[in-house]
Amino acid sequence: MAQVRWVGEGEATVMTVDAIHVTVRSTRPFPPGAPAQGTLDGAHAFTLKVAGSRKESDAFVVRGRLVSATVAVREAFARAVATGVTPS
């Protein structure tokens, strides 16, 4: 699975991607409207405009949309979900 590292602290795993809408399972929550900045597999920097977070057992499910994402970032997220493996 594709690994997200948040700026500051924390990490997440990509769960679903629908065009620019992304859902991740994260070690930290984000409030609605917050810009969550991170990198996908250490190579693709992105900003996720958070729509919401909810606690789910030992993690947080964070939903949002990619903001100003390049084609390379969108394709990397799509590949991560389509193949279930880390994109290169």
Secondary structure in CASP SS format (residue, H / E / C, confidence):
PFRMAT SS
TARGET T0000
AUTHOR 0000-0000-0000
METHOD secondary structure of the structure
MODEL  1
M C 1.00
A C 1.00
Q E 1.00
V E 1.00
R E 1.00
W E 1.00
V C 1.00
G C 1.00
E C 1.00
G C 1.00
E E 1.00
A E 1.00
T E 1.00
V E 1.00
M E 1.00
T E 1.00
V E 1.00
D E 1.00
A C 1.00
I C 1.00
H E 1.00
V E 1.00
T E 1.00
V E 1.00
R E 1.00
S E 1.00
T C 1.00
R C 1.00
P C 1.00
F C 1.00
P C 1.00
P C 1.00
G C 1.00
A C 1.00
P E 1.00
A E 1.00
Q E 1.00
G E 1.00
T E 1.00
L E 1.00
D C 1.00
G C 1.00
A C 1.00
H E 1.00
A E 1.00
F E 1.00
T E 1.00
L E 1.00
K E 1.00
V E 1.00
A E 1.00
G E 1.00
S E 1.00
R E 1.00
K E 1.00
E E 1.00
S C 1.00
D C 1.00
A E 1.00
F E 1.00
V E 1.00
V E 1.00
R E 1.00
G E 1.00
R E 1.00
L E 1.00
V E 1.00
S C 1.00
A C 1.00
T C 1.00
V H 1.00
A H 1.00
V H 1.00
R H 1.00
E H 1.00
A H 1.00
F H 1.00
A H 1.00
R H 1.00
A H 1.00
V H 1.00
A H 1.00
T H 1.00
G C 1.00
V C 1.00
T C 1.00
P C 1.00
S C 1.00
END
